[in-house]
Amino acid sequence: MALQTATDFFKNLPPKQCTNCGNEIDEMHDCYTHQCEKCDTEVK
Ligand SMILES: [Zn+2]
């Protein structure tokens, strides 16, 4: 089968990284930010 399940799709994604400090971003965190929770808080 060529189609991937949603689970496989997300499993193949690289972890999001903070654009500020390079830490991996918790997937539970806001999808619209490119910074980790710590840096996002500091910026604001
Ligand atoms: Zn950060």
mmCIF file of the protein (N, C-alpha, C, O) and its ligand, coordinates in Angstrom:
data_MODEL
# 
_entry.id   MODEL 
# 
loop_
_entity.id 
_entity.type 
_entity.pdbx_number_of_molecules 
1 polymer     1 
2 non-polymer 1 
# 
_entity_poly.entity_id                      1 
_entity_poly.type                           'polypeptide(L)' 
_entity_poly.nstd_linkage                   no 
_entity_poly.nstd_monomer                   no 
_entity_poly.pdbx_seq_one_letter_code       MALQTATDFFKNLPPKQCTNCGNEIDEMHDCYTHQCEKCDTEVK 
_entity_poly.pdbx_seq_one_letter_code_can   MALQTATDFFKNLPPKQCTNCGNEIDEMHDCYTHQCEKCDTEVK 
_entity_poly.pdbx_strand_id                 A 
# 
loop_
_entity_poly_seq.entity_id 
_entity_poly_seq.num 
_entity_poly_seq.mon_id 
_entity_poly_seq.hetero 
1 1  MET n 
1 2  ALA n 
1 3  LEU n 
1 4  GLN n 
1 5  THR n 
1 6  ALA n 
1 7  THR n 
1 8  ASP n 
1 9  PHE n 
1 10 PHE n 
1 11 LYS n 
1 12 ASN n 
1 13 LEU n 
1 14 PRO n 
1 15 PRO n 
1 16 LYS n 
1 17 GLN n 
1 18 CYS n 
1 19 THR n 
1 20 ASN n 
1 21 CYS n 
1 22 GLY n 
1 23 ASN n 
1 24 GLU n 
1 25 ILE n 
1 26 ASP n 
1 27 GLU n 
1 28 MET n 
1 29 HIS n 
1 30 ASP n 
1 31 CYS n 
1 32 TYR n 
1 33 THR n 
1 34 HIS n 
1 35 GLN n 
1 36 CYS n 
1 37 GLU n 
1 38 LYS n 
1 39 CYS n 
1 40 ASP n 
1 41 THR n 
1 42 GLU n 
1 43 VAL n 
1 44 LYS n 
# 
loop_
_struct_asym.id 
_struct_asym.entity_id 
A 1 
B 2 
# 
loop_
_chem_comp.id 
_chem_comp.type 
_chem_comp.mon_nstd_flag 
ALA 'L-peptide linking' y 
ASN 'L-peptide linking' y 
ASP 'L-peptide linking' y 
CYS 'L-peptide linking' y 
GLN 'L-peptide linking' y 
GLU 'L-peptide linking' y 
GLY 'peptide linking'   y 
HIS 'L-peptide linking' y 
ILE 'L-peptide linking' y 
LEU 'L-peptide linking' y 
LYS 'L-peptide linking' y 
MET 'L-peptide linking' y 
PHE 'L-peptide linking' y 
PRO 'L-peptide linking' y 
THR 'L-peptide linking' y 
TYR 'L-peptide linking' y 
VAL 'L-peptide linking' y 
ZN  non-polymer         . 
# 
_pdbx_entity_nonpoly.entity_id   2 
_pdbx_entity_nonpoly.name        ? 
_pdbx_entity_nonpoly.comp_id     ZN 
# 
_pdbx_nonpoly_scheme.asym_id         B 
_pdbx_nonpoly_scheme.entity_id       2 
_pdbx_nonpoly_scheme.mon_id          ZN 
_pdbx_nonpoly_scheme.ndb_seq_num     1 
_pdbx_nonpoly_scheme.pdb_seq_num     101 
_pdbx_nonpoly_scheme.auth_seq_num    101 
_pdbx_nonpoly_scheme.pdb_mon_id      ZN 
_pdbx_nonpoly_scheme.auth_mon_id     ZN 
_pdbx_nonpoly_scheme.pdb_strand_id   A 
_pdbx_nonpoly_scheme.pdb_ins_code    . 
# 
loop_
_atom_site.group_PDB 
_atom_site.id 
_atom_site.type_symbol 
_atom_site.label_atom_id 
_atom_site.label_alt_id 
_atom_site.label_comp_id 
_atom_site.label_asym_id 
_atom_site.label_entity_id 
_atom_site.label_seq_id 
_atom_site.pdbx_PDB_ins_code 
_atom_site.Cartn_x 
_atom_site.Cartn_y 
_atom_site.Cartn_z 
_atom_site.occupancy 
_atom_site.B_iso_or_equiv 
_atom_site.pdbx_formal_charge 
_atom_site.auth_seq_id 
_atom_site.auth_comp_id 
_atom_site.auth_asym_id 
_atom_site.auth_atom_id 
_atom_site.pdbx_PDB_model_num 
ATOM   1   N  N  . MET A 1 1  ? 0.839  -1.208 0.000  1.00 0.00 ? 1   MET A N  1 
ATOM   2   C  CA . MET A 1 1  ? 0.000  0.000  0.000  1.00 0.00 ? 1   MET A CA 1 
ATOM   3   C  C  . MET A 1 1  ? 0.868  1.250  0.000  1.00 0.00 ? 1   MET A C  1 
ATOM   4   O  O  . MET A 1 1  ? 1.808  1.363  0.787  1.00 0.00 ? 1   MET A O  1 
ATOM   5   N  N  . ALA A 1 2  ? 0.551  2.179  -0.878 1.00 0.00 ? 2   ALA A N  1 
ATOM   6   C  CA . ALA A 1 2  ? 1.326  3.409  -0.947 1.00 0.00 ? 2   ALA A CA 1 
ATOM   7   C  C  . ALA A 1 2  ? 0.849  4.431  0.089  1.00 0.00 ? 2   ALA A C  1 
ATOM   8   O  O  . ALA A 1 2  ? 1.598  5.304  0.527  1.00 0.00 ? 2   ALA A O  1 
ATOM   9   N  N  . LEU A 1 3  ? -0.415 4.289  0.457  1.00 0.00 ? 3   LEU A N  1 
ATOM   10  C  CA . LEU A 1 3  ? -0.947 5.262  1.412  1.00 0.00 ? 3   LEU A CA 1 
ATOM   11  C  C  . LEU A 1 3  ? -0.392 5.025  2.806  1.00 0.00 ? 3   LEU A C  1 
ATOM   12  O  O  . LEU A 1 3  ? -0.283 3.892  3.275  1.00 0.00 ? 3   LEU A O  1 
ATOM   13  N  N  . GLN A 1 4  ? -0.048 6.119  3.444  1.00 0.00 ? 4   GLN A N  1 
ATOM   14  C  CA . GLN A 1 4  ? 0.431  6.032  4.812  1.00 0.00 ? 4   GLN A CA 1 
ATOM   15  C  C  . GLN A 1 4  ? -0.701 6.386  5.762  1.00 0.00 ? 4   GLN A C  1 
ATOM   16  O  O  . GLN A 1 4  ? -1.539 7.239  5.471  1.00 0.00 ? 4   GLN A O  1 
ATOM   17  N  N  . THR A 1 5  ? -0.704 5.738  6.861  1.00 0.00 ? 5   THR A N  1 
ATOM   18  C  CA . THR A 1 5  ? -1.665 6.126  7.892  1.00 0.00 ? 5   THR A CA 1 
ATOM   19  C  C  . THR A 1 5  ? -1.186 7.394  8.558  1.00 0.00 ? 5   THR A C  1 
ATOM   20  O  O  . THR A 1 5  ? -0.009 7.743  8.459  1.00 0.00 ? 5   THR A O  1 
ATOM   21  N  N  . ALA A 1 6  ? -2.066 8.077  9.223  1.00 0.00 ? 6   ALA A N  1 
ATOM   22  C  CA . ALA A 1 6  ? -1.691 9.299  9.926  1.00 0.00 ? 6   ALA A CA 1 
ATOM   23  C  C  . ALA A 1 6  ? -0.619 9.007  10.964 1.00 0.00 ? 6   ALA A C  1 
ATOM   24  O  O  . ALA A 1 6  ? 0.266  9.827  11.210 1.00 0.00 ? 6   ALA A O  1 
ATOM   25  N  N  . THR A 1 7  ? -0.708 7.854  11.554 1.00 0.00 ? 7   THR A N  1 
ATOM   26  C  CA . THR A 1 7  ? 0.281  7.497  12.572 1.00 0.00 ? 7   THR A CA 1 
ATOM   27  C  C  . THR A 1 7  ? 1.664  7.384  11.960 1.00 0.00 ? 7   THR A C  1 
ATOM   28  O  O  . THR A 1 7  ? 2.644  7.871  12.524 1.00 0.00 ? 7   THR A O  1 
ATOM   29  N  N  . ASP A 1 8  ? 1.741  6.736  10.794 1.00 0.00 ? 8   ASP A N  1 
ATOM   30  C  CA . ASP A 1 8  ? 3.034  6.596  10.147 1.00 0.00 ? 8   ASP A CA 1 
ATOM   31  C  C  . ASP A 1 8  ? 3.567  7.946  9.706  1.00 0.00 ? 8   ASP A C  1 
ATOM   32  O  O  . ASP A 1 8  ? 4.769  8.199  9.784  1.00 0.00 ? 8   ASP A O  1 
ATOM   33  N  N  . PHE A 1 9  ? 2.686  8.808  9.246  1.00 0.00 ? 9   PHE A N  1 
ATOM   34  C  CA . PHE A 1 9  ? 3.104  10.127 8.794  1.00 0.00 ? 9   PHE A CA 1 
ATOM   35  C  C  . PHE A 1 9  ? 3.777  10.903 9.910  1.00 0.00 ? 9   PHE A C  1 
ATOM   36  O  O  . PHE A 1 9  ? 4.859  11.461 9.727  1.00 0.00 ? 9   PHE A O  1 
ATOM   37  N  N  . PHE A 1 10 ? 3.134  10.935 11.064 1.00 0.00 ? 10  PHE A N  1 
ATOM   38  C  CA . PHE A 1 10 ? 3.687  11.708 12.180 1.00 0.00 ? 10  PHE A CA 1 
ATOM   39  C  C  . PHE A 1 10 ? 4.921  11.042 12.749 1.00 0.00 ? 10  PHE A C  1 
ATOM   40  O  O  . PHE A 1 10 ? 5.810  11.707 13.280 1.00 0.00 ? 10  PHE A O  1 
ATOM   41  N  N  . LYS A 1 11 ? 4.970  9.729  12.636 1.00 0.00 ? 11  LYS A N  1 
ATOM   42  C  CA . LYS A 1 11 ? 6.124  9.005  13.175 1.00 0.00 ? 11  LYS A CA 1 
ATOM   43  C  C  . LYS A 1 11 ? 7.371  9.313  12.368 1.00 0.00 ? 11  LYS A C  1 
ATOM   44  O  O  . LYS A 1 11 ? 8.484  9.267  12.892 1.00 0.00 ? 11  LYS A O  1 
ATOM   45  N  N  . ASN A 1 12 ? 7.183  9.631  11.071 1.00 0.00 ? 12  ASN A N  1 
ATOM   46  C  CA . ASN A 1 12 ? 8.319  9.903  10.214 1.00 0.00 ? 12  ASN A CA 1 
ATOM   47  C  C  . ASN A 1 12 ? 8.763  11.362 10.248 1.00 0.00 ? 12  ASN A C  1 
ATOM   48  O  O  . ASN A 1 12 ? 9.815  11.708 9.710  1.00 0.00 ? 12  ASN A O  1 
ATOM   49  N  N  . LEU A 1 13 ? 7.974  12.202 10.871 1.00 0.00 ? 13  LEU A N  1 
ATOM   50  C  CA . LEU A 1 13 ? 8.361  13.611 10.955 1.00 0.00 ? 13  LEU A CA 1 
ATOM   51  C  C  . LEU A 1 13 ? 9.514  13.779 11.927 1.00 0.00 ? 13  LEU A C  1 
ATOM   52  O  O  . LEU A 1 13 ? 9.533  13.149 12.984 1.00 0.00 ? 13  LEU A O  1 
ATOM   53  N  N  . PRO A 1 14 ? 10.477 14.625 11.576 1.00 0.00 ? 14  PRO A N  1 
ATOM   54  C  CA . PRO A 1 14 ? 11.532 14.938 12.526 1.00 0.00 ? 14  PRO A CA 1 
ATOM   55  C  C  . PRO A 1 14 ? 10.954 15.758 13.664 1.00 0.00 ? 14  PRO A C  1 
ATOM   56  O  O  . PRO A 1 14 ? 9.961  16.459 13.473 1.00 0.00 ? 14  PRO A O  1 
ATOM   57  N  N  . PRO A 1 15 ? 11.548 15.686 14.833 1.00 0.00 ? 15  PRO A N  1 
ATOM   58  C  CA . PRO A 1 15 ? 11.043 16.478 15.946 1.00 0.00 ? 15  PRO A CA 1 
ATOM   59  C  C  . PRO A 1 15 ? 11.209 17.963 15.661 1.00 0.00 ? 15  PRO A C  1 
ATOM   60  O  O  . PRO A 1 15 ? 12.227 18.390 15.117 1.00 0.00 ? 15  PRO A O  1 
ATOM   61  N  N  . LYS A 1 16 ? 10.211 18.740 16.029 1.00 0.00 ? 16  LYS A N  1 
ATOM   62  C  CA . LYS A 1 16 ? 10.325 20.189 15.866 1.00 0.00 ? 16  LYS A CA 1 
ATOM   63  C  C  . LYS A 1 16 ? 11.396 20.716 16.802 1.00 0.00 ? 16  LYS A C  1 
ATOM   64  O  O  . LYS A 1 16 ? 11.512 20.274 17.945 1.00 0.00 ? 16  LYS A O  1 
ATOM   65  N  N  . GLN A 1 17 ? 12.166 21.653 16.313 1.00 0.00 ? 17  GLN A N  1 
ATOM   66  C  CA . GLN A 1 17 ? 13.206 22.244 17.136 1.00 0.00 ? 17  GLN A CA 1 
ATOM   67  C  C  . GLN A 1 17 ? 12.959 23.720 17.318 1.00 0.00 ? 17  GLN A C  1 
ATOM   68  O  O  . GLN A 1 17 ? 12.477 24.406 16.417 1.00 0.00 ? 17  GLN A O  1 
ATOM   69  N  N  . CYS A 1 18 ? 13.291 24.192 18.485 1.00 0.00 ? 18  CYS A N  1 
ATOM   70  C  CA . CYS A 1 18 ? 13.190 25.611 18.797 1.00 0.00 ? 18  CYS A CA 1 
ATOM   71  C  C  . CYS A 1 18 ? 14.148 26.390 17.911 1.00 0.00 ? 18  CYS A C  1 
ATOM   72  O  O  . CYS A 1 18 ? 15.322 26.035 17.805 1.00 0.00 ? 18  CYS A O  1 
ATOM   73  N  N  . THR A 1 19 ? 13.664 27.442 17.277 1.00 0.00 ? 19  THR A N  1 
ATOM   74  C  CA . THR A 1 19 ? 14.519 28.243 16.404 1.00 0.00 ? 19  THR A CA 1 
ATOM   75  C  C  . THR A 1 19 ? 15.472 29.105 17.207 1.00 0.00 ? 19  THR A C  1 
ATOM   76  O  O  . THR A 1 19 ? 16.412 29.677 16.655 1.00 0.00 ? 19  THR A O  1 
ATOM   77  N  N  . ASN A 1 20 ? 15.238 29.203 18.498 1.00 0.00 ? 20  ASN A N  1 
ATOM   78  C  CA . ASN A 1 20 ? 16.067 30.054 19.349 1.00 0.00 ? 20  ASN A CA 1 
ATOM   79  C  C  . ASN A 1 20 ? 17.184 29.274 20.026 1.00 0.00 ? 20  ASN A C  1 
ATOM   80  O  O  . ASN A 1 20 ? 18.348 29.670 19.968 1.00 0.00 ? 20  ASN A O  1 
ATOM   81  N  N  . CYS A 1 21 ? 16.831 28.162 20.669 1.00 0.00 ? 21  CYS A N  1 
ATOM   82  C  CA . CYS A 1 21 ? 17.837 27.438 21.443 1.00 0.00 ? 21  CYS A CA 1 
ATOM   83  C  C  . CYS A 1 21 ? 18.108 26.045 20.890 1.00 0.00 ? 21  CYS A C  1 
ATOM   84  O  O  . CYS A 1 21 ? 19.065 25.394 21.308 1.00 0.00 ? 21  CYS A O  1 
ATOM   85  N  N  . GLY A 1 22 ? 17.277 25.574 19.950 1.00 0.00 ? 22  GLY A N  1 
ATOM   86  C  CA . GLY A 1 22 ? 17.524 24.280 19.327 1.00 0.00 ? 22  GLY A CA 1 
ATOM   87  C  C  . GLY A 1 22 ? 16.959 23.112 20.099 1.00 0.00 ? 22  GLY A C  1 
ATOM   88  O  O  . GLY A 1 22 ? 17.091 21.969 19.660 1.00 0.00 ? 22  GLY A O  1 
ATOM   89  N  N  . ASN A 1 23 ? 16.343 23.355 21.217 1.00 0.00 ? 23  ASN A N  1 
ATOM   90  C  CA . ASN A 1 23 ? 15.717 22.274 21.964 1.00 0.00 ? 23  ASN A CA 1 
ATOM   91  C  C  . ASN A 1 23 ? 14.538 21.695 21.201 1.00 0.00 ? 23  ASN A C  1 
ATOM   92  O  O  . ASN A 1 23 ? 13.863 22.398 20.449 1.00 0.00 ? 23  ASN A O  1 
ATOM   93  N  N  . GLU A 1 24 ? 14.302 20.423 21.399 1.00 0.00 ? 24  GLU A N  1 
ATOM   94  C  CA . GLU A 1 24 ? 13.121 19.834 20.791 1.00 0.00 ? 24  GLU A CA 1 
ATOM   95  C  C  . GLU A 1 24 ? 11.877 20.426 21.428 1.00 0.00 ? 24  GLU A C  1 
ATOM   96  O  O  . GLU A 1 24 ? 11.810 20.619 22.642 1.00 0.00 ? 24  GLU A O  1 
ATOM   97  N  N  . ILE A 1 25 ? 10.881 20.712 20.572 1.00 0.00 ? 25  ILE A N  1 
ATOM   98  C  CA . ILE A 1 25 ? 9.648  21.297 21.074 1.00 0.00 ? 25  ILE A CA 1 
ATOM   99  C  C  . ILE A 1 25 ? 8.660  20.187 21.399 1.00 0.00 ? 25  ILE A C  1 
ATOM   100 O  O  . ILE A 1 25 ? 8.438  19.276 20.602 1.00 0.00 ? 25  ILE A O  1 
ATOM   101 N  N  . ASP A 1 26 ? 8.089  20.280 22.556 1.00 0.00 ? 26  ASP A N  1 
ATOM   102 C  CA . ASP A 1 26 ? 7.075  19.310 22.970 1.00 0.00 ? 26  ASP A CA 1 
ATOM   103 C  C  . ASP A 1 26 ? 5.907  19.341 21.992 1.00 0.00 ? 26  ASP A C  1 
ATOM   104 O  O  . ASP A 1 26 ? 5.346  20.405 21.730 1.00 0.00 ? 26  ASP A O  1 
ATOM   105 N  N  . GLU A 1 27 ? 5.541  18.198 21.457 1.00 0.00 ? 27  GLU A N  1 
ATOM   106 C  CA . GLU A 1 27 ? 4.459  18.166 20.470 1.00 0.00 ? 27  GLU A CA 1 
ATOM   107 C  C  . GLU A 1 27 ? 3.130  18.641 21.047 1.00 0.00 ? 27  GLU A C  1 
ATOM   108 O  O  . GLU A 1 27 ? 2.209  19.007 20.317 1.00 0.00 ? 27  GLU A O  1 
ATOM   109 N  N  . MET A 1 28 ? 3.059  18.625 22.348 1.00 0.00 ? 28  MET A N  1 
ATOM   110 C  CA . MET A 1 28 ? 1.831  19.084 22.984 1.00 0.00 ? 28  MET A CA 1 
ATOM   111 C  C  . MET A 1 28 ? 1.752  20.607 22.992 1.00 0.00 ? 28  MET A C  1 
ATOM   112 O  O  . MET A 1 28 ? 0.702  21.193 23.258 1.00 0.00 ? 28  MET A O  1 
ATOM   113 N  N  . HIS A 1 29 ? 2.894  21.232 22.693 1.00 0.00 ? 29  HIS A N  1 
ATOM   114 C  CA . HIS A 1 29 ? 2.953  22.687 22.755 1.00 0.00 ? 29  HIS A CA 1 
ATOM   115 C  C  . HIS A 1 29 ? 2.266  23.292 21.528 1.00 0.00 ? 29  HIS A C  1 
ATOM   116 O  O  . HIS A 1 29 ? 1.955  22.590 20.566 1.00 0.00 ? 29  HIS A O  1 
ATOM   117 N  N  . ASP A 1 30 ? 2.044  24.567 21.579 1.00 0.00 ? 30  ASP A N  1 
ATOM   118 C  CA . ASP A 1 30 ? 1.379  25.313 20.512 1.00 0.00 ? 30  ASP A CA 1 
ATOM   119 C  C  . ASP A 1 30 ? 1.982  25.005 19.137 1.00 0.00 ? 30  ASP A C  1 
ATOM   120 O  O  . ASP A 1 30 ? 3.195  25.105 18.955 1.00 0.00 ? 30  ASP A O  1 
ATOM   121 N  N  . CYS A 1 31 ? 1.155  24.640 18.191 1.00 0.00 ? 31  CYS A N  1 
ATOM   122 C  CA . CYS A 1 31 ? 1.620  24.248 16.867 1.00 0.00 ? 31  CYS A CA 1 
ATOM   123 C  C  . CYS A 1 31 ? 2.089  25.451 16.054 1.00 0.00 ? 31  CYS A C  1 
ATOM   124 O  O  . CYS A 1 31 ? 2.777  25.286 15.046 1.00 0.00 ? 31  CYS A O  1 
ATOM   125 N  N  . TYR A 1 32 ? 1.733  26.621 16.468 1.00 0.00 ? 32  TYR A N  1 
ATOM   126 C  CA . TYR A 1 32 ? 2.005  27.797 15.642 1.00 0.00 ? 32  TYR A CA 1 
ATOM   127 C  C  . TYR A 1 32 ? 3.304  28.493 16.017 1.00 0.00 ? 32  TYR A C  1 
ATOM   128 O  O  . TYR A 1 32 ? 3.706  29.455 15.363 1.00 0.00 ? 32  TYR A O  1 
ATOM   129 N  N  . THR A 1 33 ? 3.951  28.019 17.052 1.00 0.00 ? 33  THR A N  1 
ATOM   130 C  CA . THR A 1 33 ? 5.206  28.640 17.444 1.00 0.00 ? 33  THR A CA 1 
ATOM   131 C  C  . THR A 1 33 ? 6.374  27.810 16.948 1.00 0.00 ? 33  THR A C  1 
ATOM   132 O  O  . THR A 1 33 ? 6.254  26.599 16.765 1.00 0.00 ? 33  THR A O  1 
ATOM   133 N  N  . HIS A 1 34 ? 7.506  28.469 16.732 1.00 0.00 ? 34  HIS A N  1 
ATOM   134 C  CA . HIS A 1 34 ? 8.703  27.751 16.316 1.00 0.00 ? 34  HIS A CA 1 
ATOM   135 C  C  . HIS A 1 34 ? 9.749  27.829 17.405 1.00 0.00 ? 34  HIS A C  1 
ATOM   136 O  O  . HIS A 1 34 ? 10.935 27.596 17.170 1.00 0.00 ? 34  HIS A O  1 
ATOM   137 N  N  . GLN A 1 35 ? 9.293  28.160 18.597 1.00 0.00 ? 35  GLN A N  1 
ATOM   138 C  CA . GLN A 1 35 ? 10.211 28.186 19.712 1.00 0.00 ? 35  GLN A CA 1 
ATOM   139 C  C  . GLN A 1 35 ? 9.652  27.331 20.832 1.00 0.00 ? 35  GLN A C  1 
ATOM   140 O  O  . GLN A 1 35 ? 8.443  27.130 20.945 1.00 0.00 ? 35  GLN A O  1 
ATOM   141 N  N  . CYS A 1 36 ? 10.563 26.830 21.658 1.00 0.00 ? 36  CYS A N  1 
ATOM   142 C  CA . CYS A 1 36 ? 10.127 25.995 22.762 1.00 0.00 ? 36  CYS A CA 1 
ATOM   143 C  C  . CYS A 1 36 ? 9.350  26.843 23.776 1.00 0.00 ? 36  CYS A C  1 
ATOM   144 O  O  . CYS A 1 36 ? 9.336  28.073 23.715 1.00 0.00 ? 36  CYS A O  1 
ATOM   145 N  N  . GLU A 1 37 ? 8.725  26.154 24.681 1.00 0.00 ? 37  GLU A N  1 
ATOM   146 C  CA . GLU A 1 37 ? 7.861  26.853 25.635 1.00 0.00 ? 37  GLU A CA 1 
ATOM   147 C  C  . GLU A 1 37 ? 8.652  27.884 26.438 1.00 0.00 ? 37  GLU A C  1 
ATOM   148 O  O  . GLU A 1 37 ? 8.150  28.965 26.745 1.00 0.00 ? 37  GLU A O  1 
ATOM   149 N  N  . LYS A 1 38 ? 9.901  27.534 26.774 1.00 0.00 ? 38  LYS A N  1 
ATOM   150 C  CA . LYS A 1 38 ? 10.730 28.416 27.580 1.00 0.00 ? 38  LYS A CA 1 
ATOM   151 C  C  . LYS A 1 38 ? 11.053 29.709 26.822 1.00 0.00 ? 38  LYS A C  1 
ATOM   152 O  O  . LYS A 1 38 ? 10.858 30.806 27.347 1.00 0.00 ? 38  LYS A O  1 
ATOM   153 N  N  . CYS A 1 39 ? 11.544 29.574 25.596 1.00 0.00 ? 39  CYS A N  1 
ATOM   154 C  CA . CYS A 1 39 ? 11.914 30.747 24.810 1.00 0.00 ? 39  CYS A CA 1 
ATOM   155 C  C  . CYS A 1 39 ? 10.677 31.558 24.432 1.00 0.00 ? 39  CYS A C  1 
ATOM   156 O  O  . CYS A 1 39 ? 10.709 32.789 24.430 1.00 0.00 ? 39  CYS A O  1 
ATOM   157 N  N  . ASP A 1 40 ? 9.599  30.865 24.116 1.00 0.00 ? 40  ASP A N  1 
ATOM   158 C  CA . ASP A 1 40 ? 8.366  31.551 23.746 1.00 0.00 ? 40  ASP A CA 1 
ATOM   159 C  C  . ASP A 1 40 ? 7.887  32.427 24.881 1.00 0.00 ? 40  ASP A C  1 
ATOM   160 O  O  . ASP A 1 40 ? 7.381  33.526 24.653 1.00 0.00 ? 40  ASP A O  1 
ATOM   161 N  N  . THR A 1 41 ? 8.040  31.956 26.086 1.00 0.00 ? 41  THR A N  1 
ATOM   162 C  CA . THR A 1 41 ? 7.642  32.719 27.245 1.00 0.00 ? 41  THR A CA 1 
ATOM   163 C  C  . THR A 1 41 ? 8.547  33.922 27.448 1.00 0.00 ? 41  THR A C  1 
ATOM   164 O  O  . THR A 1 41 ? 8.092  35.008 27.806 1.00 0.00 ? 41  THR A O  1 
ATOM   165 N  N  . GLU A 1 42 ? 9.849  33.707 27.212 1.00 0.00 ? 42  GLU A N  1 
ATOM   166 C  CA . GLU A 1 42 ? 10.815 34.792 27.410 1.00 0.00 ? 42  GLU A CA 1 
ATOM   167 C  C  . GLU A 1 42 ? 10.600 35.914 26.403 1.00 0.00 ? 42  GLU A C  1 
ATOM   168 O  O  . GLU A 1 42 ? 10.714 37.091 26.746 1.00 0.00 ? 42  GLU A O  1 
ATOM   169 N  N  . VAL A 1 43 ? 10.287 35.550 25.155 1.00 0.00 ? 43  VAL A N  1 
ATOM   170 C  CA . VAL A 1 43 ? 10.079 36.553 24.113 1.00 0.00 ? 43  VAL A CA 1 
ATOM   171 C  C  . VAL A 1 43 ? 8.896  37.448 24.447 1.00 0.00 ? 43  VAL A C  1 
ATOM   172 O  O  . VAL A 1 43 ? 8.931  38.663 24.255 1.00 0.00 ? 43  VAL A O  1 
ATOM   173 N  N  . LYS A 1 44 ? 7.866  36.819 24.943 1.00 0.00 ? 44  LYS A N  1 
ATOM   174 C  CA . LYS A 1 44 ? 6.673  37.581 25.248 1.00 0.00 ? 44  LYS A CA 1 
ATOM   175 C  C  . LYS A 1 44 ? 6.842  38.286 26.588 1.00 0.00 ? 44  LYS A C  1 
ATOM   176 O  O  . LYS A 1 44 ? 5.936  38.990 27.034 1.00 0.00 ? 44  LYS A O  1 
HETATM 177 ZN ZN . ZN  B 2 .  ? 14.065 27.427 23.086 1.00 0.00 2 101 ZN  A ZN 1 
# 
